[in-house]
Every structure is written in C-alpha cells, then in structure tokens.
Amino acid sequence: MAENSASVYAEGVPCWVDAQLPDVEAGKRFYGDLFGWTFEDWFGPFTRALRGGEPVAGLVRKMDGRLPSVWTVYFATPDAAALARRVRDAGGQVVSAPVPAGGLGVAALVTDPEGAVFALWQPGEHPGFGARHEPGTFAWTELYTRDTEAANTFYGDLFHEALFGPDAEPDFGRAPVSDVFPAEMPPHFLVHFAVEDVPAALEDVTRLGGRVQAPPFRTSYGTVAVVTDDQGASFALLDR
C-alpha cells in the first residue's frame, strides 16, 4: 500500500531499509532488474531507490571494505537520542550516536544485547517508506536470535506500542537462528521484500548473480526464501 508522504511512522515501526555495498552501480543493476526499482542521488553517499515513484530503500557505498555487505532496518522514533539511551540502558550498545542527515532526519546505529544490529530514524523531511507491502517493496523484518524470550523482553519493552498496542500491525518477528541458519550464525535482522512468486524471483536472483541461502519455506507470515545479492548482502523474498 502506498503511504502518505506526510505521515510519520509510530515509534518501533520499521520505516526504512538500506544496503551497504562495495559497488552501488552494481547494486542498481541487480535490484533494478529484480524489483523494478529506479534510482536517484540523495544525500551524501546515499542513493535512493524508488518504485512507482515512491521511495522504498537506500543504497550506500561502504566506506570501509572490512565491513560486511548488509541490509539494515531502521525503526522509527520521535527522539533518536532518547531511544539510543534506552537501548543502552536495556543492555544494548550504541554503535554510532545519533547524527543529522541534512534535513532528512537523524540516524543512529545500535545493537540489542545479543549483538543484532539495527538503526533508529528520527524523521525530518524524510519520514521513511513511501510504499511498502507491495511487490518489490519492504514487507517484513525477522530477527534471528539465540534467545527469543530475551529478545521479546528487550524489544517488547523498547517498542511495546508498536508490537502489542491496540493499533499494532507489526512488521517484525523473532525466531531462533537455528530455524534457518547454522547455529553459529550471529544474531541478525533479515529484511524481507514482497514478491508475487517466490520461485520465479529465485530464478531472477540466480540469473543476476545472486545465490539462494535457504529455499522456500512456510512461516506464519507467508512463504519465504533467503538469498544474497551479487555482492553478498543477504535478504529474503516473501509471498504473503
């Protein structure tokens, strides 16, 4: 569904995703072909991906080749500094303190107590997704963790209204790492993009130089397959 560009996502709602890639031009080719995205220069090293003219994701060139190529999910907040303090007080870590991104908003990078990395977004001119829950756009994020009870406590306290409030429509689940990945895989968030046909999308991924990490499997929120792009960034395809 398209989002009102003037809307602001409630605290704890996934509101944006971006990919840190060594080669943004290659990323444009891969995701443009896979999801029908177009692209525009945005802020600093960031490129914004659009689908149907609406913003749906960001691509950014990695500044340090030692860092992994990854998709990162951003959770909305009206106050990134206050939420970063709450993350730290609850046993998480602040990797990058809140910093303004021009007039677009304020971003911070944090981890939960098990080390899963996620970002915070305090909106300015950029509220987040202009479209989601449509083919080729963000549909879900799953936290793969070693201790789901501890994760439920941490995120339940941090984002209670978004997860459990009367108007909650969560796009965020928690599952054991070993459900899908080797037990030694570190806890992490996996960004899911909606597709109309998972097997057909898998053919496109492999044709474009990506690979399949986990073939299609059923979940409570739809059929999922886990893949990597041609630069090694993992994400999931979801047919609800």
C-alpha positions as a Markdown table, in Angstrom:
| # | Residue | x | y | z |
|---|---|---|---|---|
| 1 | Met | 0.0 | 0.0 | 0.0 |
| 2 | Ala | 1.3 | 3.5 | -0.8 |
| 3 | Glu | 2.0 | 5.6 | 2.2 |
| 4 | Asn | 1.1 | 9.3 | 2.7 |
| 5 | Ser | 4.4 | 11.1 | 2.3 |
| 6 | Ala | 3.4 | 13.4 | 5.1 |
| 7 | Ser | 2.8 | 10.5 | 7.5 |
| 8 | Val | 5.1 | 9.7 | 10.4 |
| 9 | Tyr | 5.6 | 6.1 | 11.5 |
| 10 | Ala | 5.0 | 5.3 | 15.1 |
| 11 | Glu | 7.9 | 4.5 | 17.3 |
| 12 | Gly | 9.1 | 1.0 | 16.8 |
| 13 | Val | 7.7 | 0.6 | 13.3 |
| 14 | Pro | 10.2 | -0.4 | 10.6 |
| 15 | Cys | 10.3 | 2.7 | 8.5 |
| 16 | Trp | 13.3 | 2.3 | 6.2 |
| 17 | Val | 16.0 | -0.1 | 5.0 |
| 18 | Asp | 19.3 | 0.5 | 3.3 |
| 19 | Ala | 22.1 | -1.7 | 1.9 |
| 20 | Gln | 25.8 | -1.1 | 2.5 |
| 21 | Leu | 27.5 | -2.2 | -0.7 |
| 22 | Pro | 31.0 | -2.0 | -2.2 |
| 23 | Asp | 29.6 | -1.2 | -5.6 |
| 24 | Val | 26.4 | 0.9 | -5.7 |
| 25 | Glu | 26.3 | 0.9 | -9.5 |
| 26 | Ala | 26.2 | -2.9 | -9.5 |
| 27 | Gly | 23.6 | -2.7 | -6.8 |
| 28 | Lys | 21.4 | -0.6 | -9.0 |
| 29 | Arg | 21.7 | -3.1 | -11.8 |
| 30 | Phe | 20.8 | -6.1 | -9.5 |
| 31 | Tyr | 17.9 | -4.5 | -7.6 |
| 32 | Gly | 16.6 | -2.5 | -10.6 |
| 33 | Asp | 16.2 | -5.7 | -12.6 |
| 34 | Leu | 14.9 | -7.8 | -9.6 |
| 35 | Phe | 12.4 | -5.4 | -8.2 |
| 36 | Gly | 11.8 | -2.8 | -10.9 |
| 37 | Trp | 13.5 | 0.0 | -8.9 |
| 38 | Thr | 14.7 | 3.3 | -10.3 |
| 39 | Phe | 17.3 | 5.4 | -8.6 |
| 40 | Glu | 18.2 | 9.0 | -7.8 |
| 41 | Asp | 21.1 | 10.6 | -6.0 |
| 42 | Trp | 20.1 | 11.5 | -2.5 |
| 43 | Phe | 22.2 | 12.6 | 0.5 |
| 44 | Gly | 26.0 | 12.3 | 0.6 |
| 45 | Pro | 26.9 | 8.8 | -0.4 |
| 46 | Phe | 23.3 | 7.6 | -0.3 |
| 47 | Thr | 21.3 | 6.6 | -3.4 |
| 48 | Arg | 17.5 | 6.4 | -3.1 |
| 49 | Ala | 15.6 | 3.6 | -4.7 |
| 50 | Leu | 12.1 | 4.3 | -6.0 |
| 51 | Arg | 9.3 | 2.0 | -7.1 |
| 52 | Gly | 6.4 | 3.7 | -8.9 |
| 53 | Gly | 7.9 | 7.0 | -8.0 |
| 54 | Glu | 7.8 | 6.2 | -4.2 |
| 55 | Pro | 10.9 | 5.8 | -2.0 |
| 56 | Val | 11.4 | 2.2 | -0.9 |
| 57 | Ala | 15.0 | 1.7 | 0.1 |
| 58 | Gly | 18.5 | 3.2 | 0.1 |
| 59 | Leu | 21.9 | 2.0 | -1.3 |
| 60 | Val | 25.1 | 3.4 | 0.1 |
| 61 | Arg | 28.7 | 2.7 | -0.7 |
| 62 | Lys | 30.7 | 1.1 | 2.1 |
| 63 | Met | 33.4 | 3.4 | 3.3 |
| 64 | Asp | 35.4 | 0.6 | 4.9 |
| 65 | Gly | 35.9 | -2.6 | 2.9 |
| 66 | Arg | 36.3 | -4.6 | 6.2 |
| 67 | Leu | 32.6 | -4.1 | 7.0 |
| 68 | Pro | 30.1 | -6.6 | 5.7 |
| 69 | Ser | 27.7 | -6.0 | 2.8 |
| 70 | Val | 24.4 | -5.9 | 4.6 |
| 71 | Trp | 20.8 | -4.7 | 4.6 |
| 72 | Thr | 19.9 | -2.6 | 7.7 |
| 73 | Val | 16.4 | -2.0 | 9.1 |
| 74 | Tyr | 15.6 | 1.4 | 10.6 |
| 75 | Phe | 12.9 | 1.7 | 13.4 |
| 76 | Ala | 11.1 | 5.0 | 13.6 |
| 77 | Thr | 11.3 | 7.2 | 16.7 |
| 78 | Pro | 10.4 | 10.8 | 17.6 |
| 79 | Asp | 13.7 | 11.1 | 19.6 |
| 80 | Ala | 16.7 | 9.1 | 18.4 |
| 81 | Ala | 18.9 | 10.3 | 21.3 |
| 82 | Ala | 16.4 | 9.3 | 23.9 |
| 83 | Leu | 15.8 | 5.9 | 22.3 |
| 84 | Ala | 19.5 | 5.2 | 22.0 |
| 85 | Arg | 19.8 | 5.8 | 25.7 |
| 86 | Arg | 17.0 | 3.4 | 26.3 |
| 87 | Val | 18.8 | 0.8 | 24.2 |
| 88 | Arg | 22.0 | 1.2 | 26.2 |
| 89 | Asp | 20.2 | 1.1 | 29.5 |
| 90 | Ala | 18.5 | -2.1 | 28.5 |
| 91 | Gly | 21.8 | -3.8 | 27.7 |
| 92 | Gly | 22.3 | -2.9 | 24.1 |
| 93 | Gln | 25.1 | -0.8 | 22.6 |
| 94 | Val | 25.2 | 2.4 | 20.6 |
| 95 | Val | 27.5 | 1.8 | 17.6 |
| 96 | Ser | 27.0 | 5.2 | 16.1 |
| 97 | Ala | 25.5 | 8.0 | 18.1 |
| 98 | Pro | 22.6 | 10.0 | 16.6 |
| 99 | Val | 23.7 | 12.2 | 13.8 |
| 100 | Pro | 21.7 | 14.5 | 11.5 |
| 101 | Ala | 21.4 | 13.5 | 7.8 |
| 102 | Gly | 21.0 | 17.0 | 6.5 |
| 103 | Gly | 17.4 | 18.0 | 6.9 |
| 104 | Leu | 16.2 | 14.5 | 6.2 |
| 105 | Gly | 16.2 | 13.3 | 9.8 |
| 106 | Val | 18.5 | 11.9 | 12.5 |
| 107 | Ala | 20.0 | 8.4 | 12.4 |
| 108 | Ala | 21.7 | 6.2 | 14.9 |
| 109 | Leu | 23.1 | 2.6 | 14.7 |
| 110 | Val | 22.7 | 0.3 | 17.7 |
| 111 | Thr | 22.7 | -3.3 | 18.8 |
| 112 | Asp | 20.5 | -5.4 | 21.0 |
| 113 | Pro | 22.1 | -7.3 | 24.0 |
| 114 | Glu | 22.9 | -10.2 | 21.7 |
| 115 | Gly | 24.6 | -8.0 | 19.1 |
| 116 | Ala | 22.0 | -7.8 | 16.4 |
| 117 | Val | 22.5 | -4.5 | 14.6 |
| 118 | Phe | 19.6 | -2.2 | 13.8 |
| 119 | Ala | 19.2 | 1.5 | 13.1 |
| 120 | Leu | 17.0 | 4.3 | 14.5 |
| 121 | Trp | 15.4 | 7.0 | 12.4 |
| 122 | Gln | 14.0 | 10.3 | 13.7 |
| 123 | Pro | 12.2 | 11.8 | 10.7 |
| 124 | Gly | 12.7 | 15.2 | 9.3 |
| 125 | Glu | 11.9 | 15.8 | 5.6 |
| 126 | His | 12.1 | 12.0 | 5.0 |
| 127 | Pro | 9.5 | 10.1 | 7.1 |
| 128 | Gly | 10.5 | 6.7 | 5.6 |
| 129 | Phe | 8.9 | 4.3 | 3.1 |
| 130 | Gly | 6.6 | 5.9 | 0.6 |
| 131 | Ala | 5.3 | 2.5 | -0.3 |
| 132 | Arg | 5.5 | -0.9 | 1.5 |
| 133 | His | 3.7 | -4.3 | 1.5 |
| 134 | Glu | 3.6 | -4.2 | -2.3 |
| 135 | Pro | 5.7 | -6.4 | -4.7 |
| 136 | Gly | 9.2 | -5.0 | -4.8 |
| 137 | Thr | 8.9 | -3.2 | -1.5 |
| 138 | Phe | 9.6 | -3.8 | 2.2 |
| 139 | Ala | 7.2 | -6.4 | 3.7 |
| 140 | Trp | 8.7 | -7.7 | 6.9 |
| 141 | Thr | 11.8 | -8.0 | 9.1 |
| 142 | Glu | 12.7 | -11.0 | 11.1 |
| 143 | Leu | 15.2 | -11.1 | 14.0 |
| 144 | Tyr | 17.1 | -14.3 | 14.1 |
| 145 | Thr | 18.3 | -14.7 | 17.6 |
| 146 | Arg | 19.6 | -17.2 | 20.1 |
| 147 | Asp | 17.2 | -16.3 | 22.9 |
| 148 | Thr | 13.8 | -15.4 | 21.7 |
| 149 | Glu | 12.4 | -14.9 | 25.2 |
| 150 | Ala | 15.2 | -12.3 | 25.9 |
| 151 | Ala | 14.5 | -10.7 | 22.6 |
| 152 | Asn | 10.8 | -10.5 | 23.2 |
| 153 | Thr | 11.5 | -8.8 | 26.6 |
| 154 | Phe | 14.1 | -6.3 | 25.1 |
| 155 | Tyr | 12.0 | -5.3 | 22.1 |
| 156 | Gly | 8.7 | -5.6 | 23.9 |
| 157 | Asp | 9.9 | -3.0 | 26.4 |
| 158 | Leu | 11.6 | -0.9 | 23.7 |
| 159 | Phe | 8.7 | -0.9 | 21.2 |
| 160 | His | 5.7 | -2.0 | 23.3 |
| 161 | Glu | 3.0 | 0.0 | 21.5 |
| 162 | Ala | 4.3 | -0.9 | 18.0 |
| 163 | Leu | 4.3 | -4.6 | 18.9 |
| 164 | Phe | 1.5 | -5.0 | 21.3 |
| 165 | Gly | -0.6 | -1.8 | 21.4 |
| 166 | Pro | -4.3 | -1.7 | 20.3 |
| 167 | Asp | -3.3 | -0.3 | 16.9 |
| 168 | Ala | -0.3 | -2.5 | 16.4 |
| 169 | Glu | 0.3 | -4.1 | 13.0 |
| 170 | Pro | 3.8 | -5.4 | 13.5 |
| 171 | Asp | 6.2 | -6.0 | 10.5 |
| 172 | Phe | 8.7 | -7.5 | 12.9 |
| 173 | Gly | 9.1 | -11.1 | 14.1 |
| 174 | Arg | 11.6 | -13.1 | 16.2 |
| 175 | Ala | 12.8 | -16.6 | 15.6 |
| 176 | Pro | 15.7 | -18.8 | 16.7 |
| 177 | Val | 18.8 | -18.6 | 14.4 |
| 178 | Ser | 18.9 | -22.3 | 14.1 |
| 179 | Asp | 15.4 | -22.4 | 12.4 |
| 180 | Val | 17.0 | -21.2 | 9.1 |
| 181 | Phe | 20.7 | -20.7 | 9.6 |
| 182 | Pro | 23.7 | -22.6 | 11.1 |
| 183 | Ala | 23.7 | -22.4 | 14.9 |
| 184 | Glu | 27.0 | -20.4 | 14.8 |
| 185 | Met | 25.4 | -17.6 | 12.7 |
| 186 | Pro | 25.4 | -14.4 | 14.8 |
| 187 | Pro | 22.0 | -12.9 | 15.7 |
| 188 | His | 20.8 | -10.5 | 13.0 |
| 189 | Phe | 17.9 | -8.9 | 11.3 |
| 190 | Leu | 16.8 | -10.2 | 7.9 |
| 191 | Val | 14.9 | -7.7 | 5.7 |
| 192 | His | 12.1 | -9.2 | 3.6 |
| 193 | Phe | 10.9 | -7.8 | 0.3 |
| 194 | Ala | 7.5 | -8.7 | -1.1 |
| 195 | Val | 7.2 | -10.7 | -4.4 |
| 196 | Glu | 4.3 | -12.3 | -6.2 |
| 197 | Asp | 6.0 | -15.6 | -7.0 |
| 198 | Val | 9.0 | -16.7 | -4.8 |
| 199 | Pro | 10.2 | -19.5 | -7.2 |
| 200 | Ala | 10.2 | -17.0 | -10.2 |
| 201 | Ala | 12.0 | -14.4 | -8.1 |
| 202 | Leu | 14.6 | -17.0 | -7.1 |
| 203 | Glu | 15.3 | -17.6 | -10.8 |
| 204 | Asp | 15.9 | -13.9 | -11.3 |
| 205 | Val | 18.2 | -13.8 | -8.3 |
| 206 | Thr | 20.4 | -16.5 | -9.7 |
| 207 | Arg | 20.3 | -15.1 | -13.2 |
| 208 | Leu | 21.6 | -11.8 | -11.8 |
| 209 | Gly | 24.5 | -13.4 | -10.0 |
| 210 | Gly | 23.0 | -13.8 | -6.5 |
| 211 | Arg | 22.5 | -17.1 | -4.7 |
| 212 | Val | 20.0 | -19.0 | -2.7 |
| 213 | Gln | 20.8 | -19.4 | 1.0 |
| 214 | Ala | 17.6 | -21.1 | 2.1 |
| 215 | Pro | 15.0 | -22.4 | -0.4 |
| 216 | Pro | 11.3 | -21.6 | 0.1 |
| 217 | Phe | 9.8 | -22.4 | 3.5 |
| 218 | Arg | 6.5 | -21.6 | 5.1 |
| 219 | Thr | 6.2 | -19.2 | 8.1 |
| 220 | Ser | 3.2 | -17.8 | 10.0 |
| 221 | Tyr | 3.5 | -14.6 | 7.8 |
| 222 | Gly | 4.0 | -16.3 | 4.3 |
| 223 | Thr | 6.3 | -18.2 | 2.1 |
| 224 | Val | 10.0 | -17.1 | 2.5 |
| 225 | Ala | 13.3 | -17.8 | 0.7 |
| 226 | Val | 16.6 | -16.3 | 1.9 |
| 227 | Val | 19.0 | -15.1 | -0.8 |
| 228 | Thr | 22.1 | -12.9 | -1.3 |
| 229 | Asp | 22.7 | -10.4 | -3.9 |
| 230 | Asp | 25.7 | -10.5 | -6.2 |
| 231 | Gln | 27.8 | -8.6 | -3.6 |
| 232 | Gly | 26.9 | -10.9 | -0.7 |
| 233 | Ala | 24.2 | -8.9 | 1.1 |
| 234 | Ser | 21.5 | -11.2 | 2.5 |
| 235 | Phe | 17.8 | -10.5 | 2.3 |
| 236 | Ala | 14.6 | -12.5 | 2.0 |
| 237 | Leu | 11.8 | -12.8 | -0.6 |
| 238 | Leu | 8.3 | -13.0 | 0.9 |
| 239 | Asp | 5.0 | -14.1 | -0.7 |
| 240 | Arg | 2.1 | -13.4 | 1.7 |
